[in-house]
Amino acid sequence: MKPSTIRIGRRYRSNRLEGPYDTIVIGSGPGGMAAAVCLSKAGQKVLVLEQHYTAGGFTHSYSRNG
């Protein structure tokens, strides 16, 4: 199985930040994304940071060595 080559978003670089932000959410799992959406709909400017190249946290499944 070939790994996904789809990347959403941009790598973190301090010069790319378009701040200031009202809220910074660390982690894009279900809880982080839900919080970010609610805060954004409430009018806040939100930044979501994720270590992995695709958002989703534990919603992903992985296969290792078959």
C-alpha positions as CSV (number, residue, x, y, z in Angstrom):
1,M,0.0,0.0,0.0
2,K,1.4,3.4,-1.1
3,P,1.3,6.2,1.6
4,S,-0.9,9.2,0.9
5,T,0.7,12.0,-1.0
6,I,-2.1,14.4,-0.3
7,R,-1.0,17.3,2.0
8,I,-3.4,19.8,3.3
9,G,-2.2,23.1,4.7
10,R,1.3,24.5,4.9
11,R,4.3,23.7,7.0
12,Y,4.9,25.9,10.0
13,R,7.2,28.8,9.4
14,S,7.2,31.7,11.8
15,N,7.3,34.2,8.9
16,R,4.1,32.7,7.4
17,L,2.0,33.4,10.5
18,E,-0.8,35.9,9.7
19,G,-1.5,36.7,13.3
20,P,-2.3,37.8,15.7
21,Y,-4.6,34.9,16.6
22,D,-7.3,34.8,19.3
23,T,-6.8,31.1,19.8
24,I,-4.2,28.5,18.9
25,V,-5.3,24.9,18.9
26,I,-2.6,22.3,19.1
27,G,-3.6,19.0,17.5
28,S,-6.1,18.4,14.7
29,G,-7.9,15.4,16.1
30,P,-11.7,15.4,16.5
31,G,-11.7,17.5,19.7
32,G,-9.2,20.0,18.4
33,M,-11.0,20.5,15.1
34,A,-14.4,20.7,16.8
35,A,-13.1,23.4,19.2
36,A,-11.5,25.3,16.3
37,V,-14.7,25.3,14.3
38,C,-16.8,26.4,17.2
39,L,-14.4,29.2,18.1
40,S,-14.2,30.3,14.5
41,K,-17.9,30.4,14.1
42,A,-18.0,32.5,17.3
43,G,-15.8,35.1,15.5
44,Q,-12.4,34.2,16.7
45,K,-9.3,34.0,14.5
46,V,-8.0,30.4,15.1
47,L,-4.8,28.7,14.2
48,V,-4.7,24.9,14.2
49,L,-1.2,23.3,14.4
50,E,-0.7,19.6,13.6
51,Q,2.5,17.6,13.7
52,H,1.4,15.1,11.1
53,Y,1.1,16.1,7.4
54,T,-2.6,15.4,7.3
55,A,-5.2,16.6,9.8
56,G,-7.3,14.1,11.7
57,G,-5.4,12.8,14.7
58,F,-6.6,9.4,15.8
59,T,-9.2,9.3,13.0
60,H,-6.5,7.8,10.8
61,S,-5.7,4.1,10.4
62,Y,-2.2,2.8,9.7
63,S,-0.8,-0.5,8.5
64,R,2.7,-1.6,9.5
65,N,4.4,-4.7,8.1
66,G,1.2,-6.1,6.8
